Amino acid sequence: MKQRIAIVGFGTVGQGIAEILLNKTAYLNEKYGYDYQVVAIADFAYGNAFNPDGLDLPLMLEEAKAKRKFSKDVTAMDTLTLIRECNADVMCELTYTDLSTGGPAIDHVKAALDSRKSVVTSNKGPAALKYREFAELAESNGVKFLIEGTVCAGTPVINLSEGPLAGCEISKIRGILNGTTNYMLSEMEKGMSYDDVLKVAQEKGYAEADPTGDVEGYDARGKVTILANIVMGVKMDINEVSCKGITKITPADIEEAKSKNSRWKLIGCVEKRDGKVVGSVAPEMVSLSHPLAGVMGATNALTFTTDMLGDVTIVGPGAGRMETGFSILTDLLHIFRTGK
């Protein structure tokens, strides 16, 4: 049976998952018996399209890459109506992240779950601000709300905690959750100033024109909130996570860390402490003997502290078109293989 997919947001990640599905169609069918149809795509720049028998995905990719509006199967339905009324089994919510209000993604997710469609998303807004509510709504409607791509793109963080680490009690998760700041700190250690390295990060596409979300730690704070809610199983509000960014790190601080055989990392942490679960984001001097210290550039890494295995560290990409698209694929496959 084919999995019918709606993609909301056809930017970098939306096009990434479309390319993965097209490139790996034969492999996924042979290995997992997986077959799919993309029946709806909605994007504020390219328009909304719907065909219950499947869209012309190669054409839509071609048009999006050329920055042209969709020309085939165009519908007058607005996005919320399209989500509710299309015949998709699962919606991929891949619009931009707003960690203040969660919009418009929160409305998209609610519309899908209310109409008994599973949701897969890499958008941190719904995951950080409304995870509990949406998880309960999904369960009551017999569908899934899956968010693997919200924390470290394609690096399997949530799946690791629920799969290979199942049975372990996790008392702390601590690590590098933002590739932009990790790249900047890596370059500052080589002698670049904060202002100079920020400019380079923006030129490379690691940092946005407004880098506040990364450098002030807000992106990492959203991810800590998600980990608290999912892995630690507590209802934590994003504003309960203390947050400090890297904007005050000076060359003198960098030299001090070197003198102590350490280096600066922006560390996101959620841990059980005195009967409570506490979340934080702040720069820390990490000893060179710790696995996190060796993680350089725009890479993410997390150390899980467990009762049976001790510390387990996973390192991998924290952003990227194919990398985040892969996280969407893993969640789509999970829904297909479990029948929900």
N, C-alpha and C positions, 0 to 999 in steps of 0.2 A: 504494500500500500504506500502511495506517495505521501510524503510530508508536504503540506501546502504552507508556504511561507509568505509573510508580509514583511517588507523592509521599510522602516520609517526612519528617514535620514540616509541620504545616498551620497555622503561625503567620503572622506578617507576610509573609514571603517566599513561603511555600507558597500562601497565599491570593492573593498578588500574581501569581504565574505562572498560577494558575487563572483569575483575572480577565482576564489578558492573552490567554490561549488562547481564552476564550469571546468576548471583545470583538473579537478579530482573526481569528476562524475563517475568514470569507469572504475577507478580504484575503490571508491566508497561503496559502489554497488557490489563489486566483487567480494570485498572483505566483510561488509556489514549488511548487504542486501538493501542498502540505503538508496532511495530514490526520492526525488523532490520536484516540486514546481514552485517557482516564485510567482505568486498570483497578484501581488499588489506591491507597489513602491510609492512612497510619498516623500517629497522633498520640496522645501520652500523655494529653492532655486530652479529646479527642473520640472516641477509640476507633480501631479498625482496620476497614476496609471493603474488600471485594473483589468485583468482578464481571468475569469474563473478557470480557464483551461491552461493558464500559464502565459507569462509575458515573454517577449522576445528579449531575453536578458543580454545577449551579445550586442544587440542594437542599442539598448538602454545604456550599457557601459560605454559604448562608442560615443553616444551623444553627450553623456555626462563628462567624459574626458575632454570633449571638445567644447564644454561649457554651453551646450545647446539644450533647449527645453525638449522634453519628451515629445515625440511625434506620433506614437502609435499607442492605441488602447488608452488614450487620455480620458480621464473621468472628471466630471464636474463636482464630484463628492469632495467635501472638505476632509481633512485628515482624520478627525475623530469619527465622522460618519463612515469613512472608508474602513477604518479599523473595526468598527462595530459590524458593518454589513458585508465585508468581504468574506470569502469562504476559506480563509487561512486557518490552519490549526495552531500556528505559532507566529507571534510577532517579534521581530528583532528591532528593539528601540535603540537607535544609534544616532540620535540627535546630539547637539552640543550640551555640555554639562553646566548646570547652574546650581551651585551648592548653597545658595541663599534661599531660593524659592523652590528649586527642583523643576521649574517649568521650562518648556512645555511637556517634558518627558513624563512627569507625574500624571498628567491628564491622559497621555497616550497609554501608559501602563494600566491605569484604572479602567479605561475603556476596553482594553483587550481582555483583562481578567474578568470584568463584568459580563463580557460576551463569551466567556468560557474558552478563551484562547490562552495558551501558554505564552509566557514572555521570556525572552532572552535579551539581556542588555549589557553593554559596557559603560552605560551612563551612570556616573556615581551619584547623581542627584536623587533619583528614586531609591537607590540602594542605601545611601547614607541617611536620608531624611524619613523614609517611609517603609523600611525593610519589613518590620514586624507586621504592619498593617497589610502590606501586599502579600506577604507570605501566608498570612491567615486567610486572606481573600482567595488566593490561589488554591489553597487546600480545601476550602469550603466549596469551591467550584470544580474541584477535581482536575486542576491543571497545575502547571509549574511556574515558578518565578525564579529564574536562574541568572546568576550575576558573576560568573567566574571572571569575566573580562574587566571588572571594575577595580581590581586591586593591583595586579601586576601584569596587565595585558595577557599575553599567552602563557606566561609562567604559571603553572598550576598550583596556586596557593590554596584556594578554597577547596578544590578537588583533592589536594594533598591532605588537608585536615580531615576531610570526610571519607577518604579512601585509604591510602597506605598508612595514615596515622590513626585510623579508627581503632578505638580500644585504649589509646593513650590518653591520659589526662594532660591537657596542655595548660600550663600555668603562666606562660609568658610567650608573646610573639613580639619580636624586636627586630627592626631592620631598616633598610633603605627602600623607601616607598616612592621616591620621586627621582627619576633619572636626570631631569634638568639640573637640579641642585647638586646631584652627585657629580655630574660632568663639571659643573662650575667649581666645586671644591677641589676636584682632581686637578684642574688647570691652575687654580690659585696656588696649589702646592708646588707647581712648576715655576711660579714667580709672577703670574699675571695678577693684576689688580681686579677687584670685584667689578668695577665699571667696565673694564676692558673685556673680561670674560663674559659678562652679561651680553655685551654687544656681539661677541662671537657666537654665543649660544643662540641668540636671536637670528643671526645670519644663517646658522646651520639648521634652523627650524626646531631646535630643542625648546626654546623659550618663545612665548607669544610676544606680540608688540607690547602688551600689558602683562608683565611677568609676575604680577602680584600673587596669583594663585600658587605659583611654584615657590618663589623665593621667600614668601611670608609663611609658608608651611601649610596653607589652606588645603591644597590638593592632598597632601599626606594626612592631614587631619580627617578628611572625608574617608580615606581608606582605613585609618585606625578605627573610626566609628563603625564601618562595615565589618571589620574583623571582630570587634567587640560584640556586635549583634549576632553574627553568624557563628563564629568559632567559639567564643566565650559564652554565648547564649544569654547575654544580658541586654536589657533595653537601655541603650546608651544614646543620649542626645549628642549631636555634633558639638554643641556649645559646652558640653561637659569635658571635652578633650582640651587640655591646656596646649597652647600653640605658640611657638617662637620660631622664626625663620632664620635665614643665614645672612641677612642684610648687614648685620653688625660685625661679621667676621673680618678681621683685619690681617694684614701681613704679619703683624706681631703675634697674633693668635696662631697663625700657621706655623711660625717659627717655634713658638712655645710647644705646640704639639710634637713637632719634630724632635725637640730636645727631650721629650718624654717618651720617645719611641711610639708615638701615636699619630693619628691623623683625624681631621675633622670629618664627621659625617652628619647629615641631617637624619636623625633617628626617630622613627615612629614606633611607639611601644604601647601595647595593651597587656596588662598583667593583673594577676590576682594578688592583692596585697591587703593583709589584715581583714580578710573576709569580704573584701570589696574588689570590684574590677575597675582599674584606673587606666585612663588613656592619656597619652602625651605625645607631643612632637617638639623636638628641640635639637639644636646642634650639640654633639657630644664628641669628646676626644676618645677615639676607640683605639685600644692597644693594637699594635701591629701583629700581635700573636692571635688576634681574633679573626675568624674567617671574613667577617664583614669589612675589615680594614683593607683587604686585598681586592675588594670590588670597586673598580674604577670606571670612569666614563659614565655614559647614560644607561647604566645597568641597575637593576633592582635586585635585592637579596633580603631574605627573611630567615631569622633563626627561631625555630619553635623549641621551647623548653618543655620537655615531656617527662613523665614519671618513669617510663620504662626504657626509653631510648636515650635519655639525656637531651643534649642539644642536637637538633637536626637543621641544617642550613640548606636552603634552596636558592640558587642564583639563576637569573635569566633576564630576558628583555622585559622592559616595563612599558614599552610603547612601540608603535609602528603599525603600518597598514596591514601587513600579513600576520604579524604577531597578535594583534588584537582580533583580527579576523579569525585566527585559529581558535581563540577562546570562544568566539561565537559558535564555531563549528563543533567544538567539544560539547557545548550545551545542547545544540540541535541534535547531535547524535545521542546524547543521554535521553532526551525526550523521545526520540524515535525508538531507541532500544528498550525503554521501559514502558512504552505504550501510552505515555502521557505527555 
